[in-house]
Amino acid sequence: MQEIAKQRGGQCLSKQYVNSKTKLKWQCTKGHIWKATPAKIKQGQWCPICNKPKKLTLSIFQKIAKEKGEKCLSTEYKNNITKLLFQCKEGHRWKTRQTRQ
């Protein structure tokens, strides 16, 4: 288990391996500690805190639009159901809902 954790820059804090379905204690490179089964770790799961989805904000959409040469004209982000207003470099405007990518 130590080798698997080491490959991800972390470590297995548990001293005893029972079986692939018994949870062990793990620590990631940022120091987060959690419990997970060896089977889940072998399947690719890792730190649930580091992998937690980031909360979407208006500034995220403004940054993405800017990277694409567009503008996010909305002044408020409420939720993923409310449409945001965008404008391309040609001046065309449209509204669309935003989701995580």
NUZAVO-214473 format. One record per atom (N, C-alpha, C, O): residue in three letters; z, y, x. Coordinates in pm, whole numbers, padded with zeros to 5 digits, always signed. Layout:
// NUZAVO-214473
ALAZYX ...
//
This chain:
// NUZAVO-214473
MET+00000-00119+00081 MET+00000+00000+00000 MET+00000+00126+00087 MET-00059+00228+00050 GLN+00066+00119+00200 GLN+00071+00235+00289 GLN-00070+00276+00334 GLN-00100+00394+00346 GLU-00155+00177+00359 GLU-00290+00206+00406 GLU-00372+00278+00298 GLU-00445+00372+00328 ILE-00358+00234+00174 ILE-00429+00299+00063 ILE-00383+00443+00049 ILE-00464+00534+00034 ALA-00252+00465+00055 ALA-00196+00600+00043 ALA-00240+00686+00161 ALA-00272+00804+00144 LYS-00242+00628+00278 LYS-00280+00701+00399 LYS-00425+00749+00390 LYS-00457+00858+00438 GLN-00512+00669+00330 GLN-00652+00706+00313 GLN-00666+00832+00228 GLN-00765+00905+00239 ARG-00567+00857+00145 ARG-00568+00976+00058 ARG-00478+01086+00112 ARG-00455+01187+00045 GLY-00427+01067+00232 GLY-00342+01167+00293 GLY-00199+01166+00242 GLY-00124+01260+00267 GLY-00161+01061+00172 GLY-00026+01052+00117 GLY+00048+00933+00172 GLY+00014+00879+00277 GLN+00152+00893+00098 GLN+00227+00775+00139 GLN+00290+00705+00020 GLN+00314+00766-00084 CYS+00316+00578+00038 CYS+00388+00500-00061 CYS+00534+00505-00020 CYS+00570+00463+00091 LEU+00620+00556-00108 LEU+00761+00572-00075 LEU+00844+00448-00108 LEU+00959+00436-00064 SER+00787+00356-00184 SER+00860+00234-00221 SER+00868+00140-00102 SER+00776+00131-00022 LYS+00978+00071-00092 LYS+01001-00022+00019 LYS+00954-00163-00012 LYS+00925-00241+00079 GLN+00947-00196-00143 GLN+00917-00334-00180 GLN+00800-00341-00277 GLN+00797-00270-00378 TYR+00703-00427-00247 TYR+00590-00454-00336 TYR+00624-00578-00417 TYR+00656-00682-00360 VAL+00618-00566-00551 VAL+00647-00681-00638 VAL+00516-00745-00682 VAL+00490-00862-00652 ASN+00433-00669-00752 ASN+00300-00713-00792 ASN+00216-00591-00830 ASN+00266-00478-00829 SER+00090-00613-00864 SER-00001-00500-00890 SER+00031-00423-01017 SER-00023-00315-01040 LYS+00119-00480-01102 LYS+00153-00414-01228 LYS+00291-00349-01228 LYS+00333-00290-01327 THR+00361-00361-01117 THR+00494-00299-01104 THR+00478-00163-01036 THR+00421-00153-00927 LYS+00530-00059-01101 LYS+00514+00077-01048 LYS+00587+00096-00916 LYS+00697+00047-00894 LEU+00519+00170-00828 LEU+00576+00209-00700 LEU+00583+00361-00696 LEU+00519+00429-00777 LYS+00660+00414-00604 LYS+00674+00558-00589 LYS+00575+00605-00482 LYS+00566+00547-00374 TRP+00500+00714-00515 TRP+00397+00767-00428 TRP+00422+00914-00401 TRP+00489+00982-00478 GLN+00366+00963-00289 GLN+00375+01106-00256 GLN+00239+01151-00203 GLN+00181+01087-00115 CYS+00189+01264-00256 CYS+00060+01318-00211 CYS+00083+01415-00095 CYS+00196+01440-00056 THR-00026+01470-00043 THR-00017+01562+00071 THR+00056+01692+00037 THR+00108+01759+00126 LYS+00061+01727-00092 LYS+00130+01850-00133 LYS+00278+01825-00164 LYS+00350+01917-00202 GLY+00322+01700-00147 GLY+00463+01668-00167 GLY+00501+01624-00308 GLY+00618+01597-00334 HIS+00404+01617-00399 HIS+00433+01571-00535 HIS+00468+01422-00532 HIS+00406+01344-00460 ILE+00568+01385-00609 ILE+00612+01246-00615 ILE+00596+01195-00758 ILE+00632+01266-00852 TRP+00543+01076-00774 TRP+00524+01015-00905 TRP+00524+00863-00890 TRP+00524+00811-00779 LYS+00526+00794-01003 LYS+00522+00648-01003 LYS+00392+00601-01067 LYS+00347+00656-01167 ALA+00333+00500-01007 ALA+00209+00440-01058 ALA+00199+00297-01006 ALA+00257+00263-00903 THR+00125+00216-01079 THR+00106+00078-01035 THR+00004+00074-00921 THR-00086+00157-00916 PRO+00018-00023-00832 PRO-00082-00040-00727 PRO-00223-00061-00785 PRO-00321-00016-00726 ALA-00231-00127-00900 ALA-00361-00149-00963 ALA-00429-00017-00996 ALA-00549-00001-00972 LYS-00354+00078-01050 LYS-00410+00210-01084 LYS-00452+00286-00959 LYS-00556+00353-00958 ILE-00372+00277-00854 ILE-00404+00346-00729 ILE-00532+00287-00670 ILE-00618+00360-00621 LYS-00544+00154-00673 LYS-00664+00088-00622 LYS-00788+00124-00704 LYS-00900+00121-00652 GLN-00768+00157-00832 GLN-00879+00196-00920 GLN-00921+00341-00898 GLN-01018+00388-00957 GLY-00848+00412-00812 GLY-00888+00548-00779 GLY-00797+00658-00832 GLY-00816+00775-00798 GLN-00697+00623-00913 GLN-00606+00726-00961 GLN-00518+00773-00846 GLN-00486+00696-00755 TRP-00481+00901-00851 TRP-00393+00955-00749 TRP-00298+01052-00814 TRP-00259+01032-00929 CYS-00259+01155-00746 CYS-00155+01246-00793 CYS-00189+01310-00928 CYS-00289+01381-00938 PRO-00109+01286-01032 PRO-00137+01343-01164 PRO-00115+01495-01168 PRO-00171+01563-01254 ILE-00035+01547-01078 ILE-00010+01691-01076 ILE-00130+01763-01014 ILE-00177+01863-01068 CYS-00178+01713-00902 CYS-00295+01774-00837 CYS-00421+01759-00922 CYS-00509+01845-00919 ASN-00429+01652-00999 ASN-00548+01625-01080 ASN-00541+01683-01220 ASN-00633+01666-01299 LYS-00432+01751-01251 LYS-00417+01811-01384 LYS-00526+01917-01403 LYS-00546+02002-01315 PRO-00596+01913-01515 PRO-00701+02015-01538 PRO-00644+02156-01535 PRO-00536+02181-01587 LYS-00719+02245-01475 LYS-00678+02385-01469 LYS-00699+02451-01605 LYS-00795+02419-01676 LYS-00609+02542-01640 LYS-00624+02615-01765 LYS-00742+02712-01751 LYS-00753+02785-01653 LEU-00829+02710-01851 LEU-00944+02799-01849 LEU-00902+02942-01877 LEU-00818+02967-01963 THR-00962+03036-01804 THR-00933+03178-01822 THR-01064+03255-01821 THR-01167+03204-01777 LEU-01059+03378-01870 LEU-01178+03463-01872 LEU-01233+03484-01730 LEU-01354+03486-01710 SER-01144+03501-01634 SER-01189+03526-01496 SER-01268+03408-01440 SER-01358+03428-01358 ILE-01237+03287-01482 ILE-01315+03170-01438 ILE-01459+03182-01487 ILE-01553+03159-01411 PHE-01476+03218-01614 PHE-01611+03230-01669 PHE-01686+03349-01611 PHE-01808+03343-01593 GLN-01615+03456-01582 GLN-01678+03572-01518 GLN-01730+03534-01379 GLN-01839+03575-01339 LYS-01651+03457-01307 LYS-01690+03413-01173 LYS-01811+03320-01178 LYS-01905+03335-01099 ILE-01809+03224-01269 ILE-01921+03130-01283 ILE-02049+03205-01320 ILE-02156+03179-01263 ALA-02038+03298-01414 ALA-02154+03377-01456 ALA-02210+03457-01338 ALA-02331+03462-01317 LYS-02122+03518-01262 LYS-02165+03599-01147 LYS-02239+03513-01045 LYS-02340+03556-00989 GLU-02188+03391-01021 GLU-02253+03299-00926 GLU-02394+03263-00971 GLU-02480+03231-00889 LYS-02418+03268-01103 LYS-02550+03234-01158 LYS-02637+03358-01178 LYS-02748+03349-01230 GLY-02587+03474-01135 GLY-02662+03597-01152 GLY-02654+03652-01293 GLY-02739+03730-01335 GLU-02552+03612-01366 GLU-02532+03654-01504 GLU-02403+03732-01516 GLU-02330+03750-01418 LYS-02374+03779-01638 LYS-02248+03849-01663 LYS-02182+03788-01786 LYS-02248+03753-01883 CYS-02051+03777-01781 CYS-01973+03742-01899 CYS-01924+03876-01955 CYS-01842+03944-01893 LEU-01974+03912-02072 LEU-01942+04041-02131 LEU-01817+04038-02219 LEU-01767+04143-02260 SER-01767+03919-02247 SER-01646+03908-02330 SER-01528+03969-02257 SER-01522+03968-02134 THR-01434+04022-02332 THR-01315+04085-02273 THR-01190+04004-02296 THR-01082+04041-02250 GLU-01205+03891-02368 GLU-01089+03808-02398 GLU-01133+03663-02412 GLU-01237+03634-02471 TYR-01052+03571-02358 TYR-01076+03428-02377 TYR-00961+03373-02459 TYR-00845+03382-02417 LYS-00990+03317-02576 LYS-00885+03264-02664 LYS-00870+03113-02646 LYS-00760+03064-02619 ASN-00980+03041-02663 ASN-00978+02894-02655 ASN-01121+02844-02641 ASN-01215+02923-02639 ASN-01137+02713-02631 ASN-01271+02658-02610 ASN-01355+02652-02737 ASN-01469+02606-02733 ILE-01300+02697-02849 ILE-01375+02701-02974 ILE-01441+02838-02993 ILE-01549+02849-03050 THR-01373+02942-02945 THR-01424+03078-02958 THR-01539+03102-02860 THR-01527+03071-02742 LYS-01649+03156-02911 LYS-01766+03180-02826 LYS-01746+03302-02737 LYS-01682+03399-02776 LEU-01803+03295-02617 LEU-01803+03406-02523 LEU-01944+03467-02520 LEU-02043+03398-02545 LEU-01950+03595-02488 LEU-02078+03666-02481 LEU-02124+03677-02336 LEU-02049+03721-02249 PHE-02249+03635-02310 PHE-02306+03640-02176 PHE-02434+03722-02177 PHE-02497+03744-02281 GLN-02471+03767-02057 GLN-02597+03842-02040 GLN-02663+03797-01910 GLN-02598+03791-01805 CYS-02793+03767-01919 CYS-02866+03729-01797 CYS-02916+03854-01727 CYS-02903+03965-01779 LYS-02973+03836-01608 LYS-03021+03951-01530 LYS-03139+04021-01596 LYS-03172+04134-01559 GLU-03204+03956-01693 GLU-03314+04018-01768 GLU-03262+04100-01887 GLU-03340+04166-01955 GLY-03130+04094-01910 GLY-03071+04170-02019 GLY-03055+04095-02150 GLY-03004+04149-02248 HIS-03099+03968-02153 HIS-03084+03888-02274 HIS-02937+03852-02293 HIS-02867+03822-02197 ARG-02891+03855-02417 ARG-02751+03822-02447 ARG-02744+03701-02540 ARG-02832+03680-02623 TRP-02639+03623-02523 TRP-02615+03509-02609 TRP-02467+03477-02611 TRP-02391+03515-02522 LYS-02428+03407-02716 LYS-02289+03361-02728 LYS-02289+03210-02719 LYS-02378+03143-02771 THR-02189+03158-02653 THR-02176+03013-02640 THR-02030+02975-02623 THR-01948+03053-02576 ARG-02001+02853-02663 ARG-01866+02798-02641 ARG-01861+02742-02500 ARG-01962+02693-02448 GLN-01747+02750-02440 GLN-01731+02701-02303 GLN-01641+02579-02302 GLN-01542+02572-02376 THR-01675+02485-02218 THR-01594+02365-02201 THR-01575+02339-02053 THR-01643+02399-01969 ARG-01484+02251-02022 ARG-01462+02211-01883 ARG-01583+02133-01836 ARG-01645+02058-01913 GLN-01616+02151-01709 GLN-01728+02077-01653 GLN-01679+01981-01550 GLN-01758+01908-01491 
//
